[in-house]
Amino acid sequence: MRLATIAAASILALAPMSTRAQTAADSAAIRRTALDYIEGWYEGNADRMARAVHPELAKRIVRTNDAGQSRLDNQSAMTLVNGTRAGGGRRTPVERQQKDVTILDIYRNAASVKVVASDWVDYLQVAKYNGAWQIVNVLWELKPVPNP
C-alpha cells in the first residue's frame, strides 16, 4: 500500500508541470493573430501582417509539375509583408474574401490553425513568443480552379 501511495503522490506532484489548461485569452489571441494575417493580406495592411508573423517565418508550398516532380517554394516574413504592402490581397473582391479560421490544437506555447482563404488553404504553426502569439510556419495549398 505504501508504494502505491508514493507513486500516486509522485504523479500528482508532476501533473502541473506536464499539463496546463489554455485560457480563453490564448484562444482569442491565436484567432486574432490568424485574422491579422488573412485580413491584413486582403486589406493590404502590412502592419497587421508584420504583427502576425515572426520575423523568421517560413511559408512553404509543394508544387508538382506534369512529370510528377515536386519542388518546395518558400516565402519569408519579409516577402509576405512586402507583398501585403504592395496590395496583393486588395485585388480579391470583398465578396470573395474568405477568411475561415479554425484552431486545430493548442498545447502550452504552440498551436495549429487552419485558415481557408479565397484561393488557398493555410496550415499555420503559431507560437507564443515573448508573450505574443506569432505565426512561425505556414504550409499552404492552392484550391483547384473551377472549370467554367
DSSP file (Angstrom, degrees, kcal/mol; ACC not computed):
  #  RESIDUE AA STRUCTURE BP1 BP2  ACC     N-H-->O    O-->H-N    N-H-->O    O-->H-N    TCO  KAPPA ALPHA  PHI   PSI    X-CA   Y-CA   Z-CA
    1    1 A M     >        0   0    0      0, 0.0     4,-1.9     0, 0.0     5,-0.2   0.000 360.0 360.0 360.0 -37.3    0.0    0.0    0.0
    2    2 A R  H  >  +     0   0    0      1,-0.2     4,-2.0     2,-0.2     5,-0.2   0.886 360.0  52.2 -63.9 -40.1    2.8    2.4    0.8
    3    3 A L  H  > S+     0   0    0      1,-0.2     4,-2.4     2,-0.2    -1,-0.2   0.896 108.7  50.9 -63.1 -42.0    4.4    2.0   -2.7
    4    4 A A  H  > S+     0   0    0      1,-0.2     4,-2.4     2,-0.2    -1,-0.2   0.882 109.3  51.1 -63.6 -38.5    1.0    2.9   -4.3
    5    5 A T  H  X S+     0   0    0     -4,-1.9     4,-2.3     2,-0.2    -2,-0.2   0.907 110.8  47.7 -65.5 -42.3    0.7    6.0   -2.2
    6    6 A I  H  X S+     0   0    0     -4,-2.0     4,-2.2     2,-0.2    -2,-0.2   0.912 112.4  49.6 -65.0 -43.1    4.2    7.2   -3.1
    7    7 A A  H  X S+     0   0    0     -4,-2.4     4,-2.2     2,-0.2    -2,-0.2   0.920 111.9  48.0 -62.7 -44.6    3.5    6.5   -6.8
    8    8 A A  H  X S+     0   0    0     -4,-2.4     4,-2.3     1,-0.2    -2,-0.2   0.907 111.7  49.8 -63.5 -42.2    0.2    8.4   -6.7
    9    9 A A  H  X S+     0   0    0     -4,-2.3     4,-2.1     1,-0.2    -1,-0.2   0.882 110.0  51.5 -64.6 -37.8    1.8   11.4   -4.9
   10   10 A S  H  X S+     0   0    0     -4,-2.2     4,-1.7     2,-0.2    -2,-0.2   0.907 110.0  48.6 -65.1 -42.5    4.6   11.5   -7.4
   11   11 A I  H  X S+     0   0    0     -4,-2.2     4,-1.6     1,-0.2    -2,-0.2   0.925 112.6  47.9 -63.7 -45.1    2.2   11.6  -10.3
   12   12 A L  H  < S+     0   0    0     -4,-2.3    -1,-0.2     1,-0.2    -2,-0.2   0.870 109.9  53.0 -64.6 -36.5    0.1   14.3   -8.7
   13   13 A A  H  < S+     0   0    0     -4,-2.1     4,-0.3     1,-0.2    -1,-0.2   0.852 114.2  41.8 -67.4 -34.4    3.3   16.4   -8.0
   14   14 A L  H >X S+     0   0    0     -4,-1.7     4,-1.2     1,-0.2     3,-1.0   0.699  93.8  84.2 -85.4 -20.9    4.4   16.2  -11.6
   15   15 A A  H >X S+     0   0    0     -4,-1.6     4,-1.7     1,-0.3     3,-0.7   0.875  86.3  52.7 -54.8 -46.6    1.0   16.8  -13.2
   16   16 A P  H 34 S+     0   0    0      0, 0.0    -1,-0.3     0, 0.0    -2,-0.1   0.810 108.9  52.3 -62.6 -26.3    1.1   20.6  -13.0
   17   17 A M  H <4 S+     0   0    0     -3,-1.0    -2,-0.2    -4,-0.3    -3,-0.1   0.788 113.0  42.6 -77.6 -27.0    4.4   20.6  -14.8
   18   18 A S  H << S+     0   0    0     -4,-1.2     2,-0.3    -3,-0.7    -1,-0.2   0.683 117.1  36.7 -97.9 -18.1    3.3   18.5  -17.7
   19   19 A T     <  +     0   0    0     -4,-1.7     2,-0.3    88,-0.0    -1,-0.1  -0.969  54.2 177.4-134.6 151.4   -0.1   20.0  -18.5
   20   20 A R        -     0   0    0     -2,-0.3    88,-0.5    -3,-0.1     2,-0.2  -0.933  29.8-123.4-152.2 126.2   -1.6   23.4  -18.4
   21   21 A A        -     0   0    0     -2,-0.3     2,-0.2    86,-0.1    86,-0.1  -0.466  29.4-122.4 -69.8 138.2   -5.1   24.4  -19.4
   22   22 A Q        -     0   0    0     -2,-0.2     2,-0.2    84,-0.1    -1,-0.1  -0.516  26.1-128.9 -76.8 149.8   -5.3   27.0  -22.2
   23   23 A T     >  -     0   0    0     -2,-0.2     4,-1.9     1,-0.1     5,-0.1  -0.574  17.7-116.0 -95.9 162.1   -7.1   30.2  -21.4
   24   24 A A  H  > S+     0   0    0      1,-0.2     4,-2.5    -2,-0.2     5,-0.2   0.837 118.2  59.9 -61.9 -32.2   -9.9   31.9  -23.3
   25   25 A A  H  > S+     0   0    0      2,-0.2     4,-2.4     1,-0.2    -1,-0.2   0.889 103.0  50.3 -64.2 -39.4   -7.4   34.7  -23.8
   26   26 A D  H  > S+     0   0    0      2,-0.2     4,-2.6     1,-0.2     5,-0.2   0.948 111.5  47.9 -62.5 -48.0   -4.9   32.4  -25.5
   27   27 A S  H  X S+     0   0    0     -4,-1.9     4,-2.3     1,-0.2    -2,-0.2   0.915 113.3  47.9 -59.7 -43.4   -7.6   31.2  -27.9
   28   28 A A  H  X S+     0   0    0     -4,-2.5     4,-2.4     1,-0.2    -1,-0.2   0.896 112.2  49.3 -64.7 -39.8   -8.7   34.7  -28.6
   29   29 A A  H  X S+     0   0    0     -4,-2.4     4,-2.2     2,-0.2    -2,-0.2   0.881 110.6  50.0 -68.2 -38.0   -5.1   35.9  -29.2
   30   30 A I  H  X S+     0   0    0     -4,-2.6     4,-2.2     2,-0.2    -2,-0.2   0.930 112.6  47.1 -64.8 -45.4   -4.4   33.0  -31.6
   31   31 A R  H  X S+     0   0    0     -4,-2.3     4,-2.4    -5,-0.2    -2,-0.2   0.913 111.2  51.5 -61.5 -43.1   -7.6   33.7  -33.6
   32   32 A R  H  X S+     0   0    0     -4,-2.4     4,-2.7     2,-0.2    -1,-0.2   0.884 108.5  52.1 -61.5 -39.5   -6.7   37.4  -33.7
   33   33 A T  H  X S+     0   0    0     -4,-2.2     4,-1.9     2,-0.2    -1,-0.2   0.933 110.2  47.7 -62.4 -46.3   -3.2   36.5  -35.0
   34   34 A A  H  X S+     0   0    0     -4,-2.2     4,-2.3     1,-0.2     5,-0.2   0.886 113.7  47.9 -62.8 -38.6   -4.7   34.4  -37.8
   35   35 A L  H  X>S+     0   0    0     -4,-2.4     4,-2.6     2,-0.2     5,-0.7   0.866 107.4  54.8 -71.9 -35.8   -7.2   37.2  -38.7
   36   36 A D  H  X5S+     0   0    0     -4,-2.7     4,-1.2     3,-0.2    -1,-0.2   0.907 111.3  48.5 -58.6 -39.5   -4.3   39.8  -38.7
   37   37 A Y  H  X5S+     0   0    0     -4,-1.9     4,-1.5    -5,-0.2    -2,-0.2   0.968 121.5  30.0 -64.5 -56.6   -2.6   37.5  -41.2
   38   38 A I  H  X5S+     0   0    0     -4,-2.3     4,-2.2     2,-0.2    -3,-0.2   0.911 125.1  43.7 -79.5 -41.7   -5.5   36.9  -43.6
   39   39 A E  H  X5S+     0   0    0     -4,-2.6     4,-2.6    -5,-0.2     6,-0.3   0.885 111.8  55.5 -69.4 -36.5   -7.4   40.2  -43.1
   40   40 A G  H  XXS+     0   0    0     -4,-1.2     5,-2.4    -5,-0.7     4,-1.2   0.903 108.0  50.1 -58.4 -40.6   -4.1   42.1  -43.3
   41   41 A W  H ><5S+     0   0    0     -4,-1.5    48,-0.6     2,-0.2     3,-0.6   0.959 112.8  44.5 -61.5 -52.6   -3.5   40.4  -46.6
   42   42 A Y  H 3<5S+     0   0    0     -4,-2.2    -2,-0.2     1,-0.2    -1,-0.2   0.860 117.3  45.8 -62.4 -35.7   -6.9   41.4  -48.1
   43   43 A E  H 3<5S-     0   0    0     -4,-2.6    -1,-0.2    -5,-0.2    -2,-0.2   0.646 106.6-123.5 -80.4 -15.5   -6.6   44.9  -46.7
   44   44 A G  T <<5 +     0   0    0     -4,-1.2     2,-1.0    -3,-0.6    -3,-0.2   0.801  58.5 154.6  71.3  29.0   -3.0   45.4  -47.9
   45   45 A N     >< -     0   0    0     -5,-2.4     4,-1.9    -6,-0.3     3,-0.3  -0.761  23.5-178.9 -97.5  93.9   -2.2   46.3  -44.3
   46   46 A A  H  > S+     0   0    0     -2,-1.0     4,-2.8     1,-0.2     5,-0.2   0.785  79.5  60.6 -64.8 -28.7    1.5   45.4  -43.8
   47   47 A D  H  > S+     0   0    0      2,-0.2     4,-2.0     1,-0.2    -1,-0.2   0.920 106.1  46.1 -66.1 -43.0    1.4   46.4  -40.1
   48   48 A R  H  > S+     0   0    0     -3,-0.3     4,-1.7     2,-0.2    -2,-0.2   0.922 114.4  48.4 -64.2 -42.9   -1.2   43.7  -39.4
   49   49 A M  H  X S+     0   0    0     -4,-1.9     4,-1.8     1,-0.2    -2,-0.2   0.937 111.3  49.5 -62.8 -46.0    0.7   41.2  -41.4
   50   50 A A  H  < S+     0   0    0     -4,-2.8    -1,-0.2     1,-0.2    -2,-0.2   0.862 110.0  51.7 -62.6 -35.8    4.0   42.1  -39.7
   51   51 A R  H  < S+     0   0    0     -4,-2.0    -1,-0.2     1,-0.2    -2,-0.2   0.856 111.0  49.0 -66.9 -34.5    2.3   41.8  -36.2
   52   52 A A  H  < S+     0   0    0     -4,-1.7    83,-3.1    -3,-0.2     2,-0.4   0.813 105.0  62.9 -77.1 -31.4    1.0   38.3  -37.1
   53   53 A V  E  < S-a  135   0A   0     -4,-1.8    83,-0.2    81,-0.2    73,-0.0  -0.762  78.4-124.3-106.8 142.4    4.2   36.7  -38.4
   54   54 A H  E >   -     0   0A   0     81,-2.8     3,-2.3    -2,-0.4    23,-0.1  -0.532  32.1-115.7 -71.7 145.0    7.5   36.0  -36.6
   55   55 A P  E 3  S+     0   0A   0      0, 0.0    22,-0.4     0, 0.0    23,-0.3   0.742 116.7  50.9 -56.9 -23.2   10.5   37.6  -38.5
   56   56 A E  E 3  S+     0   0A   0     21,-0.1    80,-0.1    20,-0.1    -2,-0.0   0.133  82.5 148.0-101.0  20.8   11.9   34.2  -39.2
   57   57 A L  E <   -     0   0A   0     -3,-2.3    20,-0.7    78,-0.1     2,-0.4  -0.162  33.1-157.6 -52.9 144.1    8.6   32.8  -40.6
   58   58 A A  E     -aB 137  76A   0     78,-1.4    80,-2.3    18,-0.2     2,-0.5  -0.987   6.4-170.9-125.4 120.8    8.8   30.2  -43.4
   59   59 A K  E     -aB 138  75A   0     16,-2.7    16,-2.3    -2,-0.4     2,-0.3  -0.958  17.0-179.5-111.6 124.8    5.8   29.9  -45.7
   60   60 A R  E     -aB 139  74A   0     78,-3.1    80,-2.4    -2,-0.5     2,-0.3  -0.912  19.6-176.8-131.7 150.7    6.0   26.9  -48.0
   61   61 A I  E     - B   0  73A   0     12,-1.8    12,-2.7    -2,-0.3     2,-0.6  -0.993  24.1-132.8-140.1 142.0    4.1   25.2  -50.7
   62   62 A V  E     - B   0  72A   0     78,-0.5     2,-0.4    -2,-0.3    10,-0.2  -0.861  24.6-167.9 -92.7 124.3    4.9   21.9  -52.6
   63   63 A R  E     - B   0  71A   0      8,-2.7     8,-2.4    -2,-0.6     2,-0.5  -0.951   1.6-164.3-114.8 133.5    4.5   22.4  -56.3
   64   64 A T  E     - B   0  70A   0     -2,-0.4     6,-0.2     6,-0.2    -2,-0.0  -0.967   9.6-143.4-121.5 129.5    4.4   19.4  -58.6
   65   65 A N    >   -     0   0    0      4,-2.6     3,-2.0    -2,-0.5     6,-0.0  -0.203  37.2 -90.5 -83.5 179.6    4.9   19.6  -62.4
   66   66 A D  T 3  S+     0   0    0      1,-0.3    -1,-0.1     2,-0.1    -2,-0.0   0.727 125.9  59.3 -64.2 -22.2    3.2   17.5  -65.0
   67   67 A A  T 3  S-     0   0    0      2,-0.1    -1,-0.3     1,-0.0     3,-0.1   0.444 119.9-108.7 -85.2   0.0    6.0   14.9  -64.9
   68   68 A G  S <  S+     0   0    0     -3,-2.0     2,-0.5     1,-0.3    -2,-0.1   0.586  72.9 140.3  85.4   9.8    5.3   14.3  -61.2
   69   69 A Q        -     0   0    0      1,-0.0    -4,-2.6     2,-0.0    -1,-0.3  -0.757  37.4-152.5 -90.7 130.3    8.4   16.1  -60.0
   70   70 A S  E     -B   64   0A   0     -2,-0.5     2,-0.3    -6,-0.2    -6,-0.2  -0.697  14.3-176.9-103.8 152.9    7.9   18.2  -56.8
   71   71 A R  E     -B   63   0A   0     -8,-2.4    -8,-2.7    -2,-0.3     2,-0.6  -0.962  25.1-124.6-139.7 158.2    9.7   21.3  -55.6
   72   72 A L  E     -B   62   0A   0     -2,-0.3     2,-0.4   -10,-0.2   -10,-0.2  -0.923  21.9-160.6-107.7 117.3    9.3   23.3  -52.4
   73   73 A D  E     -B   61   0A   0    -12,-2.7   -12,-1.8    -2,-0.6     2,-0.3  -0.801  12.0-158.8 -97.6 141.5    8.7   27.0  -52.9
   74   74 A N  E     -B   60   0A   0     -2,-0.4     2,-0.4   -14,-0.2   -14,-0.2  -0.893  15.4-170.7-123.6 147.2    9.4   29.3  -49.9
   75   75 A Q  E     -B   59   0A   0    -16,-2.3   -16,-2.7    -2,-0.3     2,-0.2  -0.991  16.0-146.2-129.6 143.3    8.4   32.8  -48.8
   76   76 A S  E  >  -B   58   0A   0     -2,-0.4     4,-2.2   -18,-0.2   -18,-0.2  -0.483  32.3-102.2 -96.8 173.3    9.9   34.7  -45.9
   77   77 A A  H  > S+     0   0    0    -20,-0.7     4,-2.9   -22,-0.4     5,-0.2   0.912 123.9  52.2 -59.4 -42.9    8.2   37.1  -43.5
   78   78 A M  H  > S+     0   0    0    -23,-0.3     4,-2.8     1,-0.2     5,-0.2   0.906 108.5  49.7 -63.0 -42.1    9.8   40.0  -45.4
   79   79 A T  H  > S+     0   0    0      2,-0.2     4,-2.4     1,-0.2    -1,-0.2   0.922 113.7  46.4 -61.2 -44.0    8.4   38.7  -48.7
   80   80 A L  H  X S+     0   0    0     -4,-2.2     4,-1.9     2,-0.2    -2,-0.2   0.912 114.3  46.2 -66.3 -44.5    4.9   38.3  -47.2
   81   81 A V  H  X S+     0   0    0     -4,-2.9     4,-2.7     2,-0.2    -2,-0.2   0.922 114.9  47.3 -65.3 -44.3    4.9   41.7  -45.5
   82   82 A N  H  X S+     0   0    0     -4,-2.8     4,-2.0    -5,-0.2    -2,-0.2   0.887 111.2  51.3 -65.9 -38.1    6.2   43.4  -48.7
   83   83 A G  H  <>S+     0   0    0     -4,-2.4     5,-2.1    -5,-0.2    -1,-0.2   0.869 111.5  48.3 -64.6 -36.0    3.7   41.6  -50.9
   84   84 A T  H ><5S+     0   0    0     -4,-1.9     3,-1.7     1,-0.2    -2,-0.2   0.932 110.0  51.0 -66.7 -46.8    1.0   42.8  -48.5
   85   85 A R  H 3<5S+     0   0    0     -4,-2.7    -2,-0.2     1,-0.3    -1,-0.2   0.850 104.7  58.0 -59.6 -35.2    2.3   46.3  -48.6
   86   86 A A  T 3<5S-     0   0    0     -4,-2.0    -1,-0.3    -5,-0.2    -2,-0.2   0.551 119.9-112.3 -74.4  -6.6    2.2   46.2  -52.4
   87   87 A G  T X>5 +     0   0    0     -3,-1.7     3,-0.9    -4,-0.2     4,-0.5   0.708  62.9 151.9  88.8  20.7   -1.5   45.4  -52.2
   88   88 A G  G >4<S+     0   0    0     -5,-2.1     3,-0.8     1,-0.3    -4,-0.1   0.868  75.8  45.0 -51.7 -43.1   -1.5   41.8  -53.4
   89   89 A G  G >4 S+     0   0    0    -48,-0.6     3,-1.7     1,-0.2    -1,-0.3   0.695  95.3  75.4 -78.4 -18.9   -4.6   40.9  -51.5
   90   90 A R  G <4 S+     0   0    0     -3,-0.9    -1,-0.2     1,-0.3    -2,-0.2   0.682  82.2  71.2 -66.7 -16.3   -6.6   44.0  -52.4
   91   91 A R  G << S+     0   0    0     -3,-0.8    -1,-0.3    -4,-0.5    -2,-0.1   0.665  77.9  92.3 -73.0 -14.9   -7.2   42.5  -55.8
   92   92 A T  S <  S-     0   0    0     -3,-1.7     5,-0.1   -50,-0.1    -3,-0.0  -0.707  86.6-120.1 -82.4 119.1   -9.6   40.0  -54.2
   93   93 A P    >>  -     0   0    0      0, 0.0     3,-2.0     0, 0.0     4,-0.6  -0.261  21.5-116.9 -57.9 145.8  -13.1   41.4  -54.4
   94   94 A V  G >4 S+     0   0    0      1,-0.3     3,-1.4     2,-0.2    -2,-0.0   0.861 114.2  58.4 -53.5 -41.5  -14.7   41.7  -50.9
   95   95 A E  G 34 S+     0   0    0      1,-0.3    -1,-0.3     3,-0.0    -3,-0.0   0.677 109.0  46.1 -66.9 -15.4  -17.4   39.2  -51.7
   96   96 A R  G <4 S+     0   0    0     -3,-2.0     2,-2.1     1,-0.1    -1,-0.3   0.449  79.5 114.6-100.9  -2.7  -14.7   36.6  -52.4
   97   97 A Q    <<  -     0   0    0     -3,-1.4     2,-0.3    -4,-0.6    -1,-0.1  -0.450  46.1-176.9 -76.9  79.7  -12.6   37.3  -49.3
   98   98 A Q        +     0   0    0     -2,-2.1    20,-0.6     1,-0.1    21,-0.1  -0.581  12.2 168.8 -76.4 138.7  -13.0   34.0  -47.4
   99   99 A K  E     +C  117   0A   0     -2,-0.3     2,-0.6    18,-0.2    18,-0.2  -0.341   4.5 166.8-150.9  59.9  -11.3   34.0  -44.0
  100  100 A D  E     -C  116   0A   0     16,-2.1    16,-2.5     2,-0.0     2,-0.5  -0.700  16.1-164.8 -83.1 120.9  -12.4   30.9  -42.1
  101  101 A V  E     +C  115   0A   0     -2,-0.6     2,-0.4    14,-0.2    14,-0.2  -0.927  10.5 177.9-112.6 125.9  -10.2   30.3  -39.0
  102  102 A T  E     -C  114   0A   0     12,-2.7    12,-3.0    -2,-0.5     2,-0.7  -0.984  22.7-144.2-127.4 120.4  -10.2   27.0  -37.2
  103  103 A I  E     -C  113   0A   0     -2,-0.4    10,-0.3    10,-0.2     3,-0.1  -0.755  18.6-176.1 -80.7 116.1   -7.9   26.4  -34.2
  104  104 A L  E     -     0   0A   0      8,-2.3     2,-0.3    -2,-0.7     9,-0.2   0.856  60.7 -12.9 -83.2 -38.1   -7.0   22.8  -34.6
  105  105 A D  E     -C  112   0A   0      7,-1.6     7,-2.4     2,-0.0     2,-0.4  -0.974  50.3-163.0-164.4 146.9   -4.9   22.3  -31.4
  106  106 A I  E     +C  111   0A   0     -2,-0.3     2,-0.4     5,-0.2     5,-0.2  -0.996  12.0 171.6-134.2 131.3   -3.2   24.3  -28.6
  107  107 A Y  E >   -C  110   0A   0      3,-3.1     3,-2.2    -2,-0.4     2,-0.3  -0.917  62.4 -60.7-141.1 114.8   -0.6   22.9  -26.3
  108  108 A R  T 3  S-     0   0    0    -88,-0.5   -89,-0.0    -2,-0.4    -1,-0.0  -0.306 123.8  -7.3  51.9-109.0    1.2   25.2  -24.0
  109  109 A N  T 3  S+     0   0    0     -2,-0.3    19,-2.0    -3,-0.1     2,-0.4   0.089 123.4  78.0-104.9  22.3    3.0   27.7  -26.2
  110  110 A A  E <   +CD 107 127A   0     -3,-2.2    -3,-3.1    17,-0.2     2,-0.3  -0.978  51.3 174.5-132.9 144.9    2.2   26.1  -29.6
  111  111 A A  E     -CD 106 126A   0     15,-2.4    15,-2.8    -2,-0.4     2,-0.4  -0.991  21.6-144.4-146.3 152.7   -0.9   26.0  -31.7
  112  112 A S  E     -CD 105 125A   0     -7,-2.4    -8,-2.3    -2,-0.3    -7,-1.6  -0.979  24.2-177.9-117.0 132.4   -2.0   24.7  -35.1
  113  113 A V  E     -CD 103 124A   0     11,-2.3    11,-3.4    -2,-0.4     2,-0.5  -0.987  17.7-149.1-135.1 138.7   -4.5   26.7  -37.0
  114  114 A K  E     -CD 102 123A   0    -12,-3.0   -12,-2.7    -2,-0.4     2,-0.5  -0.929  12.3-170.6-107.4 130.0   -6.3   26.2  -40.4
  115  115 A V  E     -CD 101 122A   0      7,-2.7     7,-3.0    -2,-0.5     2,-0.7  -0.982   7.2-160.1-120.4 120.3   -7.2   29.3  -42.5
  116  116 A V  E     +CD 100 121A   0    -16,-2.5   -16,-2.1    -2,-0.5     5,-0.2  -0.901  21.1 178.8 -99.4 116.9   -9.4   28.8  -45.5
  117  117 A A  E     -C   99   0A   0      3,-2.6   -18,-0.2    -2,-0.7   -20,-0.1  -0.400  44.7 -84.2-108.0-175.3   -9.0   31.8  -47.8
  118  118 A S  S    S+     0   0    0    -20,-0.6   -19,-0.1     1,-0.2   -21,-0.1   0.898 121.5   9.4 -60.9 -43.5  -10.5   32.6  -51.2
  119  119 A D  S    S+     0   0    0    -21,-0.1    24,-2.9     1,-0.1     2,-0.3   0.388 127.8  28.9-121.4   2.1   -8.0   30.7  -53.3
  120  120 A W  E     - E   0 142A   0     22,-0.3    -3,-2.6     2,-0.0     2,-0.4  -0.946  62.4-125.1-153.9 170.5   -5.9   28.6  -50.9
  121  121 A V  E     -DE 116 141A   0     20,-2.6    20,-2.2    -2,-0.3     2,-0.4  -0.998  24.8-159.9-124.8 129.4   -5.8   26.8  -47.5
  122  122 A D  E     -DE 115 140A   0     -7,-3.0    -7,-2.7    -2,-0.4     2,-0.6  -0.895   9.9-157.9-110.0 138.1   -3.1   27.6  -45.0
  123  123 A Y  E     -DE 114 139A   0     16,-2.6    16,-2.2    -2,-0.4     2,-0.4  -0.965  23.2-161.4-111.1 111.8   -1.9   25.5  -42.1
  124  124 A L  E     -DE 113 138A   0    -11,-3.4   -11,-2.3    -2,-0.6     2,-0.6  -0.739  17.3-155.3 -98.4 138.5   -0.3   27.8  -39.6
  125  125 A Q  E     -DE 112 137A   0     12,-2.8    11,-2.8    -2,-0.4    12,-1.5  -0.975  23.8-169.2-106.5 120.1    2.0   26.8  -36.8
  126  126 A V  E     -DE 111 135A   0    -15,-2.8   -15,-2.4    -2,-0.6     2,-0.4  -0.897   6.0-169.4-117.0 137.5    1.7   29.5  -34.1
  127  127 A A  E     -DE 110 134A   0      7,-2.9     7,-2.7    -2,-0.4     2,-0.9  -0.954  28.7-121.8-128.1 145.8    3.9   30.1  -31.1
  128  128 A K  E     + E   0 133A   0    -19,-2.0     2,-0.5    -2,-0.4     5,-0.3  -0.788  41.9 179.4 -84.3 109.0    3.7   32.2  -28.0
  129  129 A Y  E >   - E   0 132A   0      3,-3.3     3,-1.8    -2,-0.9    -2,-0.0  -0.960  64.8 -17.2-122.6 117.2    6.9   34.2  -28.4
  130  130 A N  T 3  S-     0   0    0     -2,-0.5    -1,-0.2     1,-0.3     3,-0.1   0.868 130.6 -51.4  52.3  39.2    7.8   36.9  -25.9
  131  131 A G  T 3  S+     0   0    0      1,-0.2     2,-0.4    -3,-0.1    -1,-0.3   0.342 121.7  97.3  86.9  -6.9    4.2   36.9  -24.7
  132  132 A A  E <  S- E   0 129A   0     -3,-1.8    -3,-3.3    -5,-0.0     2,-0.5  -0.929  73.7-122.3-118.8 140.7    2.6   37.3  -28.1
  133  133 A W  E     + E   0 128A   0     -2,-0.4     2,-0.3    -5,-0.3    -5,-0.2  -0.691  40.6 172.2 -79.7 124.6    1.2   34.7  -30.5
  134  134 A Q  E     - E   0 127A   0     -7,-2.7    -7,-2.9    -2,-0.5     2,-0.5  -0.968  36.6-111.7-135.0 150.0    3.0   34.8  -33.8
  135  135 A I  E     +aE  53 126A   0    -83,-3.1   -81,-2.8    -2,-0.3    -9,-0.2  -0.687  34.2 170.7 -80.7 124.9    3.0   32.6  -36.9
  136  136 A V  E     +     0   0A   0    -11,-2.8   -78,-1.4    -2,-0.5     2,-0.3   0.687  64.8  20.4-107.5 -26.0    6.3   30.8  -37.3
  137  137 A N  E     -aE  58 125A   0    -12,-1.5   -12,-2.8   -80,-0.2     2,-0.4  -0.998  57.0-171.6-144.1 146.0    5.5   28.4  -40.2
  138  138 A V  E     -aE  59 124A   0    -80,-2.3   -78,-3.1    -2,-0.3     2,-0.5  -0.989   3.3-172.5-136.7 128.9    2.9   28.1  -42.9
  139  139 A L  E     -aE  60 123A   0    -16,-2.2   -16,-2.6    -2,-0.4     2,-0.3  -0.992  24.3-179.4-114.1 127.1    2.3   25.1  -45.2
  140  140 A W  E     - E   0 122A   0    -80,-2.4   -78,-0.5    -2,-0.5     2,-0.4  -0.861  21.2-162.5-132.7 162.2   -0.3   26.0  -47.8
  141  141 A E  E     - E   0 121A   0    -20,-2.2   -20,-2.6    -2,-0.3     2,-0.2  -0.999  24.2-120.9-143.4 136.5   -2.1   24.6  -50.8
  142  142 A L  E     - E   0 120A   0     -2,-0.4   -22,-0.3   -22,-0.2     3,-0.1  -0.515  29.0-120.3 -75.0 144.8   -4.0   26.3  -53.7
  143  143 A K        -     0   0    0    -24,-2.9    -1,-0.1    -2,-0.2     2,-0.0  -0.545  41.0 -92.0 -76.8 151.5   -7.6   25.4  -54.1
  144  144 A P        -     0   0    0      0, 0.0    -1,-0.1     0, 0.0   -24,-0.0  -0.374  39.5-115.4 -63.2 144.0   -8.5   23.9  -57.5
  145  145 A V        -     0   0    0     -3,-0.1     2,-0.1     1,-0.1   -26,-0.0  -0.708  34.4-120.5 -80.2 124.1   -9.5   26.4  -60.2
  146  146 A P        -     0   0    0      0, 0.0    -1,-0.1     0, 0.0    -3,-0.0  -0.381  21.6-120.8 -67.8 142.5  -13.2   25.8  -61.1
  147  147 A N              0   0    0      1,-0.1     0, 0.0    -2,-0.1     0, 0.0  -0.667 360.0 360.0 -81.3 134.9  -13.9   24.9  -64.7
  148  148 A P              0   0    0      0, 0.0    -1,-0.1     0, 0.0     0, 0.0   0.508 360.0 360.0 -69.5 360.0  -16.3   27.4  -66.4
